[in-house]
Amino acid sequence: QVQLVESGGGLVQAGGSLRLSCAASGFIFSINAMGWYRQAPGKQRELVASITSGGSTDYADSVKGRFTISRDNANNTVYLQMNSLKPEDTGVYYCNTKWKLRTYWGQGTQVSVSS
């Protein structure tokens, strides 16, 4: 079955960096688009970044120039490099994919940015 396991979250001061990882299994990773979402307390889950199977990327306006999504098809892993973090980046970050008409989510990893 499809599994997505995130790691790399933590507490960091404003201006700091974190790199999130999402290890994927149970589907053909190399042909699938992947995404990172986040959910701040009291807010709806929002798309942060996405990457196609060919490596094309897209970002939310709020993170452009600060976050970078990448993928390692050899290791079935997608990454989110987050630089110049701001307190408003705080939230639970989820890995996401769609496979055979179903949407899958990881368990999430907490990112907390202190001012």
C-alpha positions in Angstrom: 0.0 0.0 0.0 1.0 3.6 -0.5 3.0 5.0 2.4 4.4 8.5 2.9 6.7 9.2 5.9 7.8 12.7 6.7 10.8 13.7 8.8 12.9 16.7 9.5 10.6 19.0 11.3 11.6 20.9 14.5 11.9 24.2 16.3 14.0 26.9 14.7 14.4 30.6 15.1 13.3 33.0 12.5 15.8 33.2 9.7 16.9 29.6 10.2 16.6 26.6 7.9 15.1 23.2 7.9 15.0 20.4 5.4 12.0 18.1 5.3 12.1 14.6 3.8 9.3 12.4 2.6 10.1 8.7 2.0 7.6 7.1 -0.3 6.7 3.5 -1.0 3.9 1.4 -2.5 3.7 3.1 -5.9 5.9 4.0 -8.9 7.5 7.1 -7.4 9.4 8.2 -10.5 6.2 8.8 -12.6 4.2 10.6 -9.9 3.9 14.2 -9.0 4.5 15.0 -5.3 3.5 17.9 -3.1 4.1 19.5 0.2 1.2 21.0 2.1 1.1 22.7 5.5 -1.6 23.4 8.0 -1.3 26.2 10.6 -3.3 26.2 13.8 -6.9 27.2 13.0 -6.3 27.4 9.3 -7.0 25.2 6.3 -4.3 23.0 4.8 -2.6 24.8 1.9 -0.3 23.8 -0.9 3.3 24.9 -0.3 5.2 23.3 -3.2 4.8 20.7 -5.9 7.1 18.8 -8.3 6.1 16.9 -11.4 7.7 13.6 -12.5 9.8 15.6 -14.9 11.1 17.9 -12.2 9.0 21.0 -12.9 8.2 22.9 -9.7 5.6 25.3 -8.4 5.4 27.3 -5.2 2.9 29.2 -3.1 3.6 32.9 -3.4 4.4 33.1 0.3 7.4 30.8 0.0 8.8 31.6 -3.4 12.5 32.4 -3.2 12.8 30.8 0.3 11.7 27.1 -0.2 12.9 24.6 -2.7 11.3 21.3 -3.5 13.3 18.5 -5.0 13.1 14.7 -5.6 15.5 11.7 -5.6 13.9 9.1 -7.7 16.6 6.6 -6.9 15.6 6.7 -3.2 11.9 7.4 -3.6 12.2 10.6 -1.6 11.0 14.1 -2.0 12.5 17.0 -0.1 11.6 20.5 1.0 14.5 22.8 1.8 13.2 25.8 3.8 15.4 28.8 4.3 14.8 32.2 5.8 12.0 30.8 7.9 9.4 33.1 9.4 7.0 32.6 12.3 4.1 32.4 9.8 5.7 29.2 8.4 4.8 27.4 11.6 2.5 24.4 11.1 2.3 20.7 10.4 3.8 19.9 7.0 2.4 17.0 5.0 3.6 15.1 2.0 1.0 14.3 -0.6 0.5 12.3 -3.8 -2.2 10.9 -5.9 -2.2 7.3 -7.2 -4.9 5.4 -9.0 -7.5 8.1 -8.4 -6.8 8.2 -4.6 -5.1 10.9 -2.6 -2.5 10.0 0.0 -1.1 11.9 2.9 1.7 11.3 5.3 1.3 11.7 9.1 2.9 15.1 9.0 5.9 16.7 10.7 5.7 19.8 12.9 7.6 22.9 12.0 7.7 25.7 14.6 9.5 29.0 14.0 10.1 31.3 16.9 10.4 35.1 16.5 
